[in-house]
Each structure stands twice: as structure tokens, then as C-alpha cells.
Amino acid sequence: MTKIFRRSLFYSLSIFTTLLAMALVAQPFLANDFTLLEFFLVLIFGVLIFGVSLSFWMAIIGFFVLLIGGDRKSITRITKVATENILNMAKPTALVMPICNENPQRIFAGLRAIYESVLKTGFGQAFEIFVLSDTSDPILRLQEEQLWFQMREAFQAHGKIFYRNRTENIGRKSGNIAEFCQHWGGRYEFMILLDADSLMDGNTIVKMVNIMQAQPKVAILQTPPLPVNQKSLFGRIMQFASCLYGQIYSAGAAFWQLSQGNYWGHNAIIRVEAFAAHASLPKLPGEEPLGGEILSHDFVEAALLREAGWEIWLAYDIDGSYEEMPTNIIDYAKRDRRWCQGNLQHIWFLFAKKMSLVSRLHLLMGVMSYLASPLWLVFLIITGIAAYEYGHLMPIYFANNNPFPVWPISYDIELVALLLVTLGMLFIPKFLSLLWLLCHPKQVKKFGGYLGVVTSVLLECIFSTLLAPLLMLYRTKFVLAILLRQSIGWPAQQREEHGLSLKEAITAHGLQTLIGFAALLCIYFFIPSFFWWFLPAVLGLILAIPLSMFVSSSSMGTITRHWDLFCTPEETCPPEVIRLFQEEMQKD
């Protein structure tokens, strides 16, 4: 009953908001019959605003969940366990890290920090480590083997820390995990999946294992990982935003999902037997990019487990889970390009038979996170065309002997409604997150103090506004490339600090800058009354080159840190596992 009520509440609020927003946009057209252009304008806006509404109400619900002290139905609240249970396990838990052509030093520094943190809990004997390498570069592979041997010797962990390199990279990461489950899965009851950039606190890991023991119907327990260790200005802004805003979104997602949550592919604990039995991935019809092997495997694996009757929970209130991220806009976009291809493949599953509504919604949200960009671009173009047409029509006040005047259509109402509704749903959650933080003085200090955190939120809002049109064009380009059957594959992510040169910035953003100037000139000469309305949508494009160079700078990241801007608790008061990782990196 609780599940039905929560889901109905979430869906109803999102649908009602969408219909209300569509009515506001359609209002200027009601005086006359809808034209085909106007119909598509309202329809596209409805599709787009529904996605925004889902995120908005997720955040609003999450805010109120935190306001009342947390969700009494969360997996951590309904589970009562004794820590000693972990010692009674018949099988150990595997910490599994699949890697492929990553930085070996970073990989094993993270693993050593995680393992040392686990040992400090006193339950180290209940865990084993598996490094599953798909690395093809012979030099990197040799370094991996050397660092694995050194780690095993340093911890005297013979028979506890394992490494293997596949000769054939079949199925990429998902194939790597599947092969592990097939050959070694019977040895373990649970496995904790780690990415090459993952960090997890030992106490967090122990807590997750205890919950899984106490909840035999749970197949996956997912934690929300926070970005850490960022030095560039771009990385610190994104890290700050994720840390401050992420909590209300996670709490809201956990509220409506309950036992039918999603899986993000890492920093999660998995019941090996259930995963091996039900999460085997099918091969999609056709060839890449939309066919062949499934790239973004996690959402599909979660759907398969849900349909098999297993529970998947998002433990929004378990901290101690961390990851890293790209350090500049270009590398961030490259990672998006990989995810875009993988998420668009999920379109196949939207039409699968016998799949629940919640599974379809999870997959649809992933698909729309990328299809929304070309739709926003089309919407802006149609709006501009419509505004131009109506602006150049000679008004006819009396037609067909009609004694009553027919007033010309004004698009001012439409644009005001569009801006207020969309911007409100995008920025209100950010200020609610700030409000929540300001009510907790001890936490405020960890975010840089009152002045620092308020200033940081305002600057982040400006930055996200400038970044939005850049991402819109990037994702539109990615979607079009995929539809034209251009596959990118699944290369390793770039996480190392990399300040952009002028040449790199011009190469990456030159065309976007020209598009921005061209759009602004067209608006100025053809629909000048809309100039200020459209300026926010093109300003980020015009400033793309200097903006990208500026935020990629580690020096600017250091300066803002000195000014107490974009601070996070993990940066000002690093948890033990992060301190251990930083010490390990300094050793090497």
C-alpha cells in the first residue's frame, strides 16, 4: 500500500505539473485554431517539461523527507542487524574492480586505501579483492601485475587479493563481470562492484554486507557515490553541486522507488547468485551503435532483476561512498558521448513485453537524459520561427464580416511562462538544498561557512546556466552521430588533471562559438523583441572557449579553495579512506 501511494503521488504531481505548464504555453494560441507549428511547439514542450517535472518533484519530496528526519521505510531504517553477523558468514564478500587501460597507480592506491579501511573495522577476514583486468596495453598490464604483487606482499594477503587479465575483451565490463560470476562467483555470497576511481569506507562496506544478510530478498543495494579529489575549478564546481544538491534528489528517488530502485554499475553490493541467474544480458538486434553488445549494462541488469522478483534499494542515507570525475568540459563531454550511446540502446527495452512500468520509467529517464537535448534545440528553433512569422504578419483585426476584433498573438506570455516554469523547476531544488544546509550550522562550516556556501551556490547557478547550451549542442551532436550509425565504442575515461590550451579549446568549441554568434545575430535582426529572452541560451556558446579554459585550470581551483568557495565536507574534513588514498598517492 505504501509503495502504491508513494508512486501514485510522485506520478500525479509530475503529470499535473506537466499539464499545467503545457496549458500556460498553449494559452496564447487559444484565441484562434492551433496551427501545425503551434501544435508541435506545445507537444515538444510537454515531453521536455515532463522530464523536468520528474526531477523537480523528486527533489521536493526529498527535501521534505530530510525535513522530517528521514524516511522510516528506507532500507537502513527497516533493517536491524548485529555487526557480529558478518563473522558468521559461510562465504566471504568479494571487492571486485573491473579495469581496462586505466592508470595503474590510481587503481591500486584506491584499492590499498579501501582494503586498509576494511581491515581497520576488524572484519577484514570476511573480504577478498578481485582485480579483473581487460587492459590491452602491455606496459600498463605489466604495471598492474607489479602493483598487485606489491599490494599482496604489503598486506601479507596471499589467497585474499587476486588479479587476472583476460586475453579477449568479450562483452566489455559486463562480460568481464559475467565471466567472474561464472568462474569464481560460487565462492562468494556478495560482491561489491567498484570502478577504477571508486573509494569506499570500510565501515560503509561492513554495513552494506550486514544489510544484505538481513534482507534475503535484496539483490542490489546501491549507494550514492559523491565526487571527490577534484582540483580543477570545473571539477570543484561539479563536486560541490553533487555534494550539496545530490542528497535531496537521492532521498526523493529512494522515497518513490522503495524496493524497485536502480543500479548505477558501481559502488553497490550485489547478491552473486541472483545476479548470475537473472542478469545475463541479451545481444541487441543489428549492429552498433544501437545494436550488438549492450554498453550501459547497469540499468538493464537492474530491470532484469526487478522483473525476476528481486529487490533493488537505493540507500540514500549511507555515506562513505566516493568516486572521481573528468576535470574539464571536454573530457566531461567525452564521457557523456559513451553514456549517450549506451542509454539510447535502451530504447529497445521500452518496447519489451512483460516489463513493469517502473522498469520502463527507469529506462525512459536514461534515454530522455540525452534525447532531451535535441528536443530542446528543436523547440528553441520552432519558437524562433513562430515568433518571426507572427512578428511579420500584418494584423487583420476584422475578417469575414466579423464585428469583433481578432487580436494578434503575443508570444511574450509564452516565453515568460516557459522561463518561469522551467527555471523555477531547475533552480528551486538548489535553493532548497541550500536552505536545508543553512539549518545545520556544523555542516555549513564544512562547506566553507555561510558566506562561502551562499556565494558558491550563486556562482554555480551562473556556471550551470552557461554550461547548459554547451551540453545541449554536444548531446545533440552525439545523438545525431549515433542515429547516423557512428559508434564510438567504450574507451577508458580521462580523470587526470588536464588544463586546456587555447588550441584545444578552439578545436573543441570553435563551431559552438560560431553557432552562438550566428544565433544571436539572427535574433537581433529578425526578432529583436526576443533578444533578451534568448540571450541566456546562447551566451554560454559565445563564451565557450574562454569559459572552458578558465574552469579547466587547477590554479583557479586552488584560488577558489583558498577563498572558501565550492568547498565540500570531504575536502575540508577528509574521511579516513580519502586520507589513506591521498597518502598512498604521495608514496608513489
Secondary structure by P-SEA (a helix, b strand, c coil): caaaaaaaaaaaaaaaaaaaaaaaaacccccccccaaaaaaaaaaaaaaaaaaaaaaaaaaaaaaaaaccccccccccbbbbccccccccbbbbbbbbbccccaaaaaaaaaaaaaaaaaacccccbbbbbbcccccaaaaaaaaaaaaaaaaaacccccbbbbbbccccccaaaaaaaaaacccccccbbbbbcccbbbbaaaaaaaaaaaaacccccbbbbbbbbcccccaaaaaaaaaaaaaaaaaaaaaaacccccccccccccccaaaaaaacccccccccccccccccccaaaaaaaaaaaabbbbbcccccccccccccccaaaaaaaaaaaaaaaaacccccccccccaaaaaaaaaaaaccaaaaaaaaaaaaaaaaaaaaaaccccccccccccccccccaaaaaaaaaaaaaaaacaaaaaaaaaaaacaaaaaaaccaaaaaaaaaaaaaaaaaaaaaaaaaaaaaaaaaaaccccccccccccbbbbcaaaaaaacaaaaaaaaaaaaaaaccccccccccccccccccaaaaaaaaaacaaaaaaaaaaccccccccccccaaaaaaaaaaaac
